[in-house]
Amino acid sequence: MSVDLHTHSHYSDGSDSPAAVVGEAILAGLTAVALTDHDTLEGVPEAIDAGGGIEVIPGVEISCEWSPGAMHMTVLFLEPREGPLQNALDEIRAGRDLRNHRIVERLEELGVDIRYEEVAAEAGRGLAGRPHIAAVLVRKGVVDTPDNAFRDLLGGGRPAYVSRFRLAPEQAIRLSLESRAVPILSHPHTLGLNSATDYASTLRHLKATGLVGLEAHYAEYTPEDRLELASVARSHGLIPSGGSDYHGTYRPGVSVGVGHGDLKVPGEVLEELRAARP
C-alpha cells in the first residue's frame, strides 16, 4: 500500500487537471493521493469527485519567507472552506498576481516581447506563476528551456526576478494548525543550509513551533537519501512524509506515485499524519 502526498494540477503550475492527476494515482495502484497546488484549493472539489475508490487528501503548498534558500510547506487535510490559513491564501494569491505583472514589466524593459495576456493564457484556469512565464519565453524562442529561463531571467538575483508576499514559517505552521491541518516541511534540500548542525537547529525550531512532518520520501532523492531523511525526521519527532511533486509535462520524467520509478511512500505515513491532525 503506497500513497502520494505531493502533487500539482493545472490550478497552479501543473499541466494536468485534478481529475487526471487522480486518474494517474489510480493507475499507479495508490490507496491515496493529495492534491497540493500552490496557494490554492480550487482544484480540490474536482479531485475528490474523481476519487472513486481512492482517497483524495485536500492540501496546498505554500512558500515561506526564508533565507538563504527556499522553504515550502505542504499542508495536508486543509479543507476548501473558510479558515485561518484558507483566508491567508487570498492575500498570498494577490501577492503572486502582483509579482507576475511586475515580472512581465521587467521583461518588457529588458526588450523581451511578452504580454501578460500570454502568461494568463498559458496558465489557463489556474494561478499564473513563474513556470508559466518561463513556458511563454520558451515558446517565443527567448530561451531554450524553462530551466534556462530561471537561470538567466526569472530566478533569484536574475534581471527579471521580483519578490512577493510570503508567510513566515511560524505563521504558516500556526495558521495550518488553527485550520485543523497538518504542516509538513517540503523537500528540505531547497533550504540552502550548509551543515547538519544548521539543519538540526532549523528542524528543532520548526518542531517547537508545531511542524508535524518532514518530506523524506521525495522523487528527486536517492533511496539512501530517503532512508537517511526518514531517520532524521524520526530523531526530531517528525513524521517522514513524501510524494512525487508531480507537475505533469512541466516536470518531465516524474510520475504520480513512483516519481522517477523508484519512489514508494508507505501508506502507514498517511495514517500517522491523519492521527496528528489537530
Backbone torsions as a table, in degrees:
resi	resn	phi	psi	omega
1	MET	NA	121.3	179.1
2	SER	-134.7	160.9	-174.9
3	VAL	-135.6	169.4	173.4
4	ASP	-135.2	113.9	-172.2
5	LEU	-108.6	25.4	179.9
6	HIS	-158.4	95.9	177.9
7	THR	-140.0	159.7	-178.9
8	HIS	-132.0	146.2	178.3
9	SER	-117.2	-174.3	179.9
10	HIS	-73.3	0.6	173.0
11	TYR	-77.4	-13.3	168.3
12	SER	-127.0	-104.4	-174.9
13	ASP	-120.4	27.3	171.3
14	GLY	-98.2	169.5	-179.0
15	SER	-98.0	-17.9	-172.3
16	ASP	-100.4	156.1	173.2
17	SER	-70.9	159.2	175.2
18	PRO	-56.1	-40.3	178.6
19	ALA	-62.1	-38.7	179.4
20	ALA	-67.7	-38.3	177.3
21	VAL	-61.4	-44.9	178.3
22	VAL	-63.8	-39.8	177.4
23	GLY	-59.8	-39.8	176.7
24	GLU	-64.7	-36.9	177.9
25	ALA	-65.4	-39.1	177.9
26	ILE	-64.9	-45.3	179.0
27	LEU	-61.6	-31.2	179.8
28	ALA	-78.7	-5.3	178.7
29	GLY	77.6	22.8	-179.1
30	LEU	-76.4	157.2	174.9
31	THR	-95.0	-18.5	179.5
32	ALA	-158.5	151.5	176.0
33	VAL	-142.4	141.2	176.1
34	ALA	-107.3	131.6	171.8
35	LEU	-93.4	117.7	-173.8
36	THR	-128.2	60.4	179.3
37	ASP	-63.8	155.6	179.7
38	HIS	-70.4	119.5	167.0
39	ASP	66.0	9.8	-178.5
40	THR	-147.5	147.3	175.2
41	LEU	-109.5	12.4	-170.7
42	GLU	-62.2	-31.9	-177.6
43	GLY	-85.1	-6.8	-174.6
44	VAL	-61.8	-47.4	-179.9
45	PRO	-56.8	-42.0	178.8
46	GLU	-63.3	-41.0	179.8
47	ALA	-63.5	-43.0	-180.0
48	ILE	-64.4	-41.4	179.0
49	ASP	-61.7	-30.7	-177.8
50	ALA	-86.0	-3.3	-171.1
51	GLY	-62.3	-43.7	-177.5
52	GLY	59.5	-117.3	-178.0
53	GLY	-90.6	8.7	-179.6
54	ILE	-113.6	142.5	178.8
55	GLU	-78.9	132.8	176.6
56	VAL	-110.9	121.9	-178.9
57	ILE	-96.1	122.6	176.2
58	PRO	-73.7	136.0	-179.1
59	GLY	-160.8	-177.2	-178.8
60	VAL	-156.1	154.8	171.0
61	GLU	-118.3	131.7	-179.0
62	ILE	-127.2	148.1	176.6
63	SER	-93.3	136.0	-179.5
64	CYS	-107.2	156.5	175.1
65	GLU	-69.7	119.1	-172.8
66	TRP	-160.5	145.5	174.8
67	SER	-143.9	141.8	22.1
68	PRO	-96.1	-8.8	-178.7
69	GLY	-111.3	-136.7	179.2
70	ALA	-127.9	137.1	177.5
71	MET	-119.6	124.3	175.6
72	HIS	-116.9	144.8	174.1
73	MET	-116.5	126.3	169.6
74	THR	-94.3	123.4	-175.9
75	VAL	-114.4	117.1	-176.9
76	LEU	-102.5	156.6	-179.4
77	PHE	64.4	30.4	176.7
78	LEU	-92.4	107.7	-175.4
79	GLU	-74.5	144.2	178.0
80	PRO	-77.4	76.4	-179.8
81	ARG	-153.6	-176.5	177.0
82	GLU	-65.1	141.7	178.1
83	GLY	176.7	167.1	-176.4
84	PRO	-57.5	-50.6	179.5
85	LEU	-73.7	-39.3	178.8
86	GLN	-55.8	-42.4	179.9
87	ASN	-68.3	-36.1	178.5
88	ALA	-65.6	-27.3	179.2
89	LEU	-61.4	-29.0	177.6
90	ASP	-60.5	-45.3	179.9
91	GLU	-67.7	-37.8	178.7
92	ILE	-63.5	-43.6	-179.9
93	ARG	-65.5	-37.9	178.1
94	ALA	-62.9	-40.2	177.6
95	GLY	-66.2	-36.9	177.8
96	ARG	-64.0	-44.3	-178.3
97	ASP	-63.8	-42.0	178.3
98	LEU	-61.9	-42.8	179.2
99	ARG	-61.3	-42.4	-179.5
100	ASN	-59.1	-45.4	179.2
101	HIS	-61.7	-40.6	-179.1
102	ARG	-68.8	-34.5	176.5
103	ILE	-63.4	-45.9	179.2
104	VAL	-60.7	-40.8	178.0
105	GLU	-61.0	-42.0	179.4
106	ARG	-66.1	-39.6	177.8
107	LEU	-62.6	-41.3	177.9
108	GLU	-62.5	-39.7	178.0
109	GLU	-64.6	-27.9	178.7
110	LEU	-83.6	0.5	177.5
111	GLY	92.2	10.7	179.3
112	VAL	-84.4	132.0	178.5
113	ASP	-82.6	95.8	-178.4
114	ILE	-149.6	146.0	177.7
115	ARG	-127.9	148.8	-178.1
116	TYR	-62.1	-31.1	179.6
117	GLU	-59.8	-33.5	178.0
118	GLU	-67.0	-38.1	178.5
119	VAL	-67.3	-44.3	179.2
120	ALA	-62.4	-38.3	178.7
121	ALA	-66.7	-37.5	177.9
122	GLU	-63.8	-39.5	-179.4
123	ALA	-72.8	-24.4	-179.5
124	GLY	65.2	-126.1	-177.2
125	ARG	-80.9	-12.2	-172.3
126	GLY	-92.5	-177.1	176.9
127	LEU	-74.7	131.8	176.5
128	ALA	-74.9	149.7	179.4
129	GLY	-157.3	-178.5	-178.2
130	ARG	-58.7	-34.9	176.5
131	PRO	-59.6	-34.4	178.6
132	HIS	-71.9	-37.3	175.4
133	ILE	-63.2	-42.4	178.4
134	ALA	-61.0	-41.0	179.8
135	ALA	-62.5	-39.6	177.6
136	VAL	-64.3	-41.7	-179.9
137	LEU	-63.5	-37.7	177.2
138	VAL	-67.1	-46.2	-177.9
139	ARG	-61.1	-32.8	-177.8
140	LYS	-89.8	1.2	176.0
141	GLY	80.0	13.6	179.0
142	VAL	-71.6	-37.7	175.7
143	VAL	-135.7	166.0	-177.1
144	ASP	-85.0	-36.0	-174.6
145	THR	-140.0	159.0	174.2
146	PRO	-58.0	-38.0	178.5
147	ASP	-60.0	-40.0	178.8
148	ASN	-69.1	-30.2	176.1
149	ALA	-61.9	-42.2	178.3
150	PHE	-71.6	-41.0	-177.9
151	ARG	-64.0	-39.9	-172.9
152	ASP	-94.8	-28.4	-170.0
153	LEU	-132.1	-44.3	-164.9
154	LEU	-100.5	-18.9	-177.3
155	GLY	-73.3	168.3	-179.7
156	GLY	-55.1	130.9	-179.2
157	GLY	82.9	-4.1	179.3
158	ARG	-85.3	164.8	-171.4
159	PRO	-59.0	-30.9	-177.0
160	ALA	-105.0	11.4	-179.3
161	TYR	-72.7	137.5	175.2
162	VAL	-135.7	131.9	177.4
163	SER	-76.7	167.2	178.4
164	ARG	-143.9	171.0	179.5
165	PHE	-65.8	131.3	175.6
166	ARG	-137.6	151.7	173.6
167	LEU	-77.8	147.6	168.6
168	ALA	-67.6	151.3	179.9
169	PRO	-54.0	-41.0	-179.4
170	GLU	-63.8	-38.1	176.6
171	GLN	-64.9	-45.5	-178.4
172	ALA	-59.9	-43.0	-180.0
173	ILE	-66.9	-46.6	-178.5
174	ARG	-62.0	-45.1	-179.5
175	LEU	-66.5	-34.1	176.2
176	SER	-61.7	-50.1	-178.1
177	LEU	-64.2	-39.6	177.9
178	GLU	-65.0	-22.7	179.0
179	SER	-94.6	11.6	-179.0
180	ARG	58.5	39.9	178.7
181	ALA	-119.7	172.1	-172.1
182	VAL	-117.2	111.9	-179.5
183	PRO	-85.3	134.3	-177.9
184	ILE	-130.4	132.9	176.0
185	LEU	-76.0	118.4	-177.5
186	SER	-80.1	151.6	172.0
187	HIS	17.5	78.4	-171.6
188	PRO	-63.2	-11.8	179.4
189	HIS	-65.2	-18.2	-178.0
190	THR	-81.7	-4.0	-177.2
191	LEU	-65.7	-23.0	178.4
192	GLY	78.0	19.6	179.7
193	LEU	-86.0	151.7	-170.3
194	ASN	-108.9	-4.3	-176.7
195	SER	-146.7	157.6	176.1
196	ALA	-61.7	-32.5	178.8
197	THR	-63.6	-43.2	179.2
198	ASP	-64.9	-42.0	178.0
199	TYR	-62.1	-45.1	-178.5
200	ALA	-62.7	-41.6	178.9
201	SER	-63.1	-42.5	179.9
202	THR	-64.9	-45.0	-179.1
203	LEU	-65.7	-38.4	177.5
204	ARG	-61.3	-44.0	-179.7
205	HIS	-64.0	-46.9	-178.0
206	LEU	-66.8	-38.3	176.6
207	LYS	-61.9	-42.9	179.0
208	ALA	-63.6	-28.1	178.8
209	THR	-78.4	-20.9	178.7
210	GLY	127.3	5.1	177.9
211	LEU	-57.3	138.3	-176.3
212	VAL	-103.6	-39.5	-172.4
213	GLY	-135.3	163.5	175.1
214	LEU	-129.5	130.5	-179.0
215	GLU	-76.4	99.3	-179.1
216	ALA	-99.8	-39.6	-178.3
217	HIS	-88.4	82.6	-171.9
218	TYR	-119.4	143.6	-172.6
219	ALA	-57.9	-36.6	-173.9
220	GLU	-83.1	-2.9	179.7
221	TYR	-94.4	151.6	173.4
222	THR	-73.7	160.0	175.6
223	PRO	-54.4	-36.6	179.0
224	GLU	-66.9	-42.1	178.2
225	ASP	-62.1	-38.8	-179.6
226	ARG	-63.9	-43.7	178.6
227	LEU	-63.8	-41.6	-179.6
228	GLU	-65.0	-43.7	-179.7
229	LEU	-68.0	-35.0	175.7
230	ALA	-62.8	-39.2	177.5
231	SER	-66.3	-41.3	177.2
232	VAL	-61.1	-44.2	178.6
233	ALA	-57.3	-50.4	-178.3
234	ARG	-60.8	-38.0	-178.1
235	SER	-65.6	-21.4	178.6
236	HIS	-104.2	10.1	179.4
237	GLY	73.5	24.3	179.9
238	LEU	-107.2	153.5	178.7
239	ILE	-89.5	127.2	-178.5
240	PRO	-77.6	92.0	-179.5
241	SER	-81.7	-176.2	177.7
242	GLY	178.8	167.0	178.5
243	GLY	179.6	173.4	-174.8
244	SER	-81.3	-23.7	-170.4
245	ASP	58.8	44.3	-176.6
246	TYR	-66.0	132.3	176.4
247	HIS	-128.7	12.0	-177.1
248	GLY	66.6	-136.6	-176.5
249	THR	-70.0	-13.5	177.2
250	TYR	-76.0	-12.6	174.0
251	ARG	-137.6	79.9	-174.2
252	PRO	-59.7	145.4	175.4
253	GLY	87.6	-3.4	179.6
254	VAL	-109.0	123.7	-178.4
255	SER	-111.4	151.7	177.2
256	VAL	-58.9	133.3	174.3
257	GLY	86.6	-41.5	-173.5
258	VAL	-116.0	-1.5	179.5
259	GLY	59.6	-118.4	178.0
260	HIS	-89.5	9.4	176.5
261	GLY	119.1	-16.1	-175.6
262	ASP	-118.9	11.4	-177.9
263	LEU	-88.0	137.6	172.8
264	LYS	-146.8	112.1	178.2
265	VAL	-96.6	114.4	-175.1
266	PRO	-61.5	137.6	178.4
267	GLY	-60.9	-25.9	179.7
268	GLU	-61.5	-29.3	178.7
269	VAL	-60.6	-43.2	179.4
270	LEU	-60.7	-40.9	-179.5
271	GLU	-65.9	-36.3	175.5
272	GLU	-64.4	-44.3	-180.0
273	LEU	-65.4	-38.1	178.8
274	ARG	-63.6	-42.3	-179.6
275	ALA	-66.9	-24.5	-179.7
276	ALA	-85.9	-3.1	-178.2
277	ARG	-63.8	132.4	-178.1
278	PRO	-60.5	NA	NA
